[in-house]
Amino acid sequence: MKKDSAEKDLLYRSKFEIIEPYLYLLPFFLGVAVFTLYPVINVVLMSFQEDYSMLTRSFSGWGIGNYVKTLNDPNFWQAIRNTLHYVLLVVPISLVLSLIIANLLNQKLKGSAVYQSIFFLPMVTSVTAVGLAWKFMFNNRGVINYLLGFLGMKAIPWLRSAQGGAYNMTALVVFGIWNILPFTIILLLSGLQNIDPQYRIAAKVDAATNLRIFFRITVPLLAPTIFLVCIVNTISCFKVFSELYPLFGGNPGSMGNLYTVVYYIRTSMMQYQDYGVASAAALILFLFIFVFTMAQTGIRKITERRKVS
Amino acid sequence: MKKVSRVFTYLFLTVAGLIMFFPFFWMFLSAFKTSAEVTASPPVWVPSSFSLINFQLAFEKAPFLRYFFNSILVMVLSVGVTTLTSILAAFAFSRLRFPGRKTLFTLLLSMMMIPFEMLIITNYRTVIDLGIYDTVWALVLPFTSSIFYTYILKNFFDTVPESLYWSARIDGSSNWHYLWKVMVPMARSSLTTVILLNALASWNSFMWPMYVIITDSNRTLPWGLQVFTTEAGSNPEQQMAASTVVVLPMIILFLFARKYIVGGVARGGLKG
């Protein structure tokens, strides 16, 4: 505060300098206002406007009809169920795999640049394009079934089954894990690099085994990062859509029962032109994300306070 | 014992790396296979010739050259404008004084948790109202300012000592001059990260183009590729050739700029 007044004494501010900050902010805020702030407010309003028509831009009245309609739609519940399934499978499995890989990468290795490049590649490549490669690999006569044949497994109709939706989900989850792994490894790796190596050296002196060091030192010290990864990945998995689309040629699974929440929003909007239901579903999605973000900030504050004291 | 764990490390990472790379490997190889080779069972591993015929056929069946050009255009415009608006806003939040500066910035940060999926419904309508529906402008305008990139740049600007600013000001430098002649050159590394992350997000963007582009010649690569595979009964080997075209530029970019991209991701994540 004191400094601010000192600055004022130091420099005489012309009229231009008083409005100058707003000129710097103007272009930025124009974009934020039109394409973020306004849509947030509008989507809340729209979710309470009944029978909204995009053609006439009119609606019949205010009410909770869209929410009632959404919550009574079996497709919506199917979308929630599938999305939760996806989250509960992808988040823990990718966490465990990433923990192992990040821990192994976090040491002096020959060719570590090559390893890193390979592990991080899925992060920079188009989900649509690699999704097509996975679709091709998951074909009935594709390379995955061929390789599984060596393990004595019969060909599995991953993407085409007419009865087993579980195969569809498995394919989606495998692709999802592969896709989210780089991001997870990077976060964990940067968390590992922040751990003081002294702890590990001290444990080594006391002749602790690597496994013991991993579970007794690394994992506890990495707990805040692990938690962050879980939250961030849960949020991003809640929004699963771009992985689903190329795998099934734009359909929600081979039997049309692999709706996810974001896919549901899309269908309500583009297929049924029901913008109210789409808005209501989007708000329910946001509610999930909000709760998880709050949990994250809450826990972060607690751990930071602990560090200080 | 130590040797054993060393061997295990390399073995595990190599096997895991091979699995991670396999989809790319398979995509690249299949792009060169003939129709017969690509559907053969058991699969043919190495194509008989490395001719570019599948690329040629894919480019004939769908206007991939046009998609490629659109992708570049959208990327250059949106990354260029976003970088500019982010630099200006970050500087204002970091150095300039105006009432409510901190509150406003906190408010913006909290807006980062809003998923784009939630904004699509209204933005779709806005794009129609602006008369840019089904044009490349619909892909550019909504992505001209970013809270996340502004946040990264502001964080860097905050690390530049304030005394530098005041000594420049006393020497008669204007804010504008100080920003472009002192701050921006110093922020080269943060700027590179911001530009690269933004370029990746723009190039790979799929969902939004799918909502707002219906004319074939206005599509960008991922959306064009997706339509190509569902519409005209295209063959898998041509699909893999087209996918290679989408994926390869970003792989090359990544190999050259890994440090910046990984650093940026570790700091706050990728969009989406």
Chai-1 contact restraints between the chains, C-beta under 6 A:
chainA,res_idxA,chainB,res_idxB,connection_type,confidence,min_distance_angstrom,max_distance_angstrom,comment,restraint_id
A,P21,B,A92,contact,1.0,0.0,6.0,A-B,restraint_1
A,P21,B,L96,contact,1.0,0.0,6.0,A-B,restraint_2
A,P21,B,F98,contact,1.0,0.0,6.0,A-B,restraint_3
A,Y24,B,L88,contact,1.0,0.0,6.0,A-B,restraint_4
A,Y24,B,A92,contact,1.0,0.0,6.0,A-B,restraint_5
A,L25,B,A89,contact,1.0,0.0,6.0,A-B,restraint_6
A,L25,B,A92,contact,1.0,0.0,6.0,A-B,restraint_7
A,P27,B,T85,contact,1.0,0.0,6.0,A-B,restraint_8
A,F28,B,T85,contact,1.0,0.0,6.0,A-B,restraint_9
A,F28,B,A89,contact,1.0,0.0,6.0,A-B,restraint_10
A,F28,B,S145,contact,1.0,0.0,6.0,A-B,restraint_11
A,G31,B,T144,contact,1.0,0.0,6.0,A-B,restraint_12
A,G31,B,S145,contact,1.0,0.0,6.0,A-B,restraint_13
A,V32,B,S145,contact,1.0,0.0,6.0,A-B,restraint_14
A,F35,B,N123,contact,1.0,0.0,6.0,A-B,restraint_15
A,F35,B,P142,contact,1.0,0.0,6.0,A-B,restraint_16
A,P39,B,L119,contact,1.0,0.0,6.0,A-B,restraint_17
A,P39,B,T122,contact,1.0,0.0,6.0,A-B,restraint_18
A,P39,B,N123,contact,1.0,0.0,6.0,A-B,restraint_19
A,V40,B,I114,contact,1.0,0.0,6.0,A-B,restraint_20
A,N42,B,T122,contact,1.0,0.0,6.0,A-B,restraint_21
A,V43,B,M118,contact,1.0,0.0,6.0,A-B,restraint_22
A,V43,B,I121,contact,1.0,0.0,6.0,A-B,restraint_23
A,V43,B,T122,contact,1.0,0.0,6.0,A-B,restraint_24
A,I101,B,A16,contact,1.0,0.0,6.0,A-B,restraint_25
A,L104,B,T9,contact,1.0,0.0,6.0,A-B,restraint_26
A,L104,B,L13,contact,1.0,0.0,6.0,A-B,restraint_27
A,Y115,B,L13,contact,1.0,0.0,6.0,A-B,restraint_28
A,Y115,B,G17,contact,1.0,0.0,6.0,A-B,restraint_29
A,I118,B,G17,contact,1.0,0.0,6.0,A-B,restraint_30
A,I118,B,M20,contact,1.0,0.0,6.0,A-B,restraint_31
A,I118,B,F21,contact,1.0,0.0,6.0,A-B,restraint_32
A,F119,B,M20,contact,1.0,0.0,6.0,A-B,restraint_33
A,V124,B,L200,contact,1.0,0.0,6.0,A-B,restraint_34
A,V124,B,M250,contact,1.0,0.0,6.0,A-B,restraint_35
A,V124,B,F254,contact,1.0,0.0,6.0,A-B,restraint_36
A,T125,B,V247,contact,1.0,0.0,6.0,A-B,restraint_37
A,T125,B,M250,contact,1.0,0.0,6.0,A-B,restraint_38
A,S126,B,N204,contact,1.0,0.0,6.0,A-B,restraint_39
A,S126,B,P222,contact,1.0,0.0,6.0,A-B,restraint_40
A,S126,B,V246,contact,1.0,0.0,6.0,A-B,restraint_41
A,T128,B,F206,contact,1.0,0.0,6.0,A-B,restraint_42
A,T128,B,P222,contact,1.0,0.0,6.0,A-B,restraint_43
A,T128,B,L225,contact,1.0,0.0,6.0,A-B,restraint_44
A,T128,B,Q226,contact,1.0,0.0,6.0,A-B,restraint_45
A,A129,B,S243,contact,1.0,0.0,6.0,A-B,restraint_46
A,A129,B,V246,contact,1.0,0.0,6.0,A-B,restraint_47
A,A129,B,V247,contact,1.0,0.0,6.0,A-B,restraint_48
A,V130,B,P23,contact,1.0,0.0,6.0,A-B,restraint_49
A,L132,B,Q239,contact,1.0,0.0,6.0,A-B,restraint_50
A,L132,B,S243,contact,1.0,0.0,6.0,A-B,restraint_51
A,A133,B,P23,contact,1.0,0.0,6.0,A-B,restraint_52
A,A133,B,M27,contact,1.0,0.0,6.0,A-B,restraint_53
A,W134,B,P23,contact,1.0,0.0,6.0,A-B,restraint_54
A,F136,B,P236,contact,1.0,0.0,6.0,A-B,restraint_55
A,M137,B,W26,contact,1.0,0.0,6.0,A-B,restraint_56
A,R141,B,S41,contact,1.0,0.0,6.0,A-B,restraint_57
A,V143,B,P43,contact,1.0,0.0,6.0,A-B,restraint_58
A,Y146,B,P42,contact,1.0,0.0,6.0,A-B,restraint_59
A,Y146,B,P43,contact,1.0,0.0,6.0,A-B,restraint_60
A,I186,B,V262,contact,1.0,0.0,6.0,A-B,restraint_61
A,I186,B,V265,contact,1.0,0.0,6.0,A-B,restraint_62
A,I186,B,A266,contact,1.0,0.0,6.0,A-B,restraint_63
A,S190,B,A266,contact,1.0,0.0,6.0,A-B,restraint_64
A,N210,B,S5,contact,1.0,0.0,6.0,A-B,restraint_65
A,K239,B,P115,contact,1.0,0.0,6.0,A-B,restraint_66
A,K239,B,E117,contact,1.0,0.0,6.0,A-B,restraint_67
A,S242,B,F206,contact,1.0,0.0,6.0,A-B,restraint_68
A,G249,B,T230,contact,1.0,0.0,6.0,A-B,restraint_69
A,G250,B,T230,contact,1.0,0.0,6.0,A-B,restraint_70
A,V262,B,E117,contact,1.0,0.0,6.0,A-B,restraint_71
A,Y275,B,I121,contact,1.0,0.0,6.0,A-B,restraint_72
A,A278,B,I121,contact,1.0,0.0,6.0,A-B,restraint_73
A,S279,B,I121,contact,1.0,0.0,6.0,A-B,restraint_74
A,A282,B,M118,contact,1.0,0.0,6.0,A-B,restraint_75
A,F286,B,M118,contact,1.0,0.0,6.0,A-B,restraint_76
A,I289,B,P115,contact,1.0,0.0,6.0,A-B,restraint_77
A,T293,B,M113,contact,1.0,0.0,6.0,A-B,restraint_78
